Amino acid sequence: MNADTPEVARGAAVAARAIDAVKVYGTGDASVRALDGVTVEFDQGKYTAIMGPSGSGKSTLLHCMAGLDRLSSGQVFIGQDELGSLNEKALTRLRRDKVGFVFQAYNLVPTLTALENITLPLDIAGRDPDRVWLDTVIDTIGIRDRLEHVPSQLSGGQQQRVAAGRALSSRPEIVFADE
């Protein structure tokens, strides 16, 4: 990093950034350019909303910035890690350790309880949850009385809170929430 980088010039740490991000789906006449040279930064410790009409690329940007999808060209960084330079194993580790994501459709596992859905990323990583942090998350999202219920037994709002709890359970450095 040098003095010309935005985070050094401003004195603020950048949690994630995209530089000239391009994402094209399909080829030829059927191709869709979902991102067209997007450059954006998200500062640590701040909330940022991305707004625009349906089909404008908001979800695509979030998926690419979180490492869930790869750019066609350009760069995405989580902290100092440039996602395009990471192999699949390193990218998976980065997503597991540094990124929380709340999906538009929640993506809860229907056979798991709310608690099991919340701790799923930790279980997959073979890590025990930090009980104090997990209790804080559960109390913050207000779902303690529904922890033993499966998603079909929860309202849409409760499912959304479970999805938020799952995104927060591993104490990620950044959380992306797609609506």
N, C-alpha and C positions, 0 to 999 in steps of 0.2 A: 504494500500500500504506500502511496506517496501523498504529498501535500495537496495534489490536485484532485484527489478523490473526494466526492461529495461529503462523506461522513467526516473526513478530517477538516475540510473547509468550513463546515457548519459546526463542528464540535459535537454532533449527535451521532449515536450509533445507529446503523441501519440494520434492521432485522432481516429484510429481504429486498431484493431489487431485480428488475428486469432491464436489460439493455437491448434495444432494437429487436424486441421479441416478435418473431413471425411464426405463425402456426397455420399450415395449410392442410386441410383434409381432402383426400381424394386426389385424382390426377386429371389432366386434360380439361375438357369442357365441363366435367363434373366436379372440378376442384372448388373448394370453398376456402377463402382466406379469412380465417376467424380472428387472427391477430395480424396487424400490419405495421410492424415497426414500433411497437409499444415500449416506451422507456418510463419506468416508474420506480419509486422507492417507498418502503414502509419503515418508518422509524420504530425502534424498540420502545416499548412502553406506551404506545399510542394506538388508538382505534382509528381505522380508516374504512370508509364505506366506498364501494365502487357501484355507481349507478349508471343505468343506461337501459335502452329498450331491449326487449326480448330479441335474442339473436345477435347482440352487439359484441359478444365475446367475453362477457364477465366470467362465466363459469370456466371457459377455456383458459383465461388468464390465471384464475385461481388454481386450476388443475396443473398447469405448467409451472407456476411458481412454487407449488407444494411438491413438485417432483412426481406427480401422479401421471403426467403425460410429458412427452419430450417436445421441445420446440423444433420447428423445421429449420430455423436459423435464429441467431441472436444468443444471448446468455441470460441465465437466471442464477442468482446467488441466494443462499440462505446463510446469513452471516458472511463468512469469508469463503464458504464452499460453493464452487461453481458446479451446478448440477450436471451440465452437459459433459463434464470431464470425468464424472464418476461412473464406474462400472455398475452393473445391476446390484451386486452385493453391497457395495458402498452406498449406493442410492437408497436401498432398502434400509440400511442401518441409519442413515441420516434421517429418513422419514420417520423411522421408529423412535429415534432418540430426540429429534429436534422439532418435529412438525406435528401439530394436531390439526385434524380436518373434520369439519361438520358437513356432511353431504346433504344435498338438496332433498334427497329421498330417505335420509337418515341412515340407510344401509345397516340396520340392526339385524342380527341373526335371530330368526323367528323362534328357534328352539332354545335359546339361551334366556335366562332371566335378565332383568334390568341390571342387576349387579354384575352378572357375568358379561353382559355386553359392555359395561363400563370398563371392566378390567381386562377385556379381550386383548388389547394391544400389549399389555404387560404379560399376560399369560402366553401369548405367542412368542414374546421375547424371552420367556423363561425367567422373568423378574417378578419378585414379590412386590406388591404395592406398598408404598409408604402409607401406613394406616392413618397417620394424622392428616396427611394431604388428602387421601381418599375420603376420609370423613368430612373434611372441609369442602371438597367438591360436592359430595352427596348432599350436605346440608345447604350449600349455596344454590344448587339446582332444585332443591326442595322435593326430592324423590325418595327420601328414606322410607316412607310408608309403602312404597311400591317396588322395592328392590327384588322381591321374590316373584314378581309378575313377569310373564313373557310379553313381548311387544303387542300381540293381539289383544291383550288384556289392559292395554294402556291407551289413553287418549292420544291424539296427534301431538298435542302440546307436551304431554309426558314423554312420548317417544323422542321428540325433538330435544328435550332436556337430557334424556339418557344419551343421545348422540353427542350433545355438548359435553356431558360428563366423560364420555369415552375420549373425546378430543383432549380433555384436560387431565385425564388420569395419570399420564406419564410425565406431567410437568414440562410440556414442550416449550421451546424458546419462542415459537410463533404458532398462532392458531389461525387457520383460514376457515371461514364459515360461508358456505354457499347458500345464502338466504337462510 
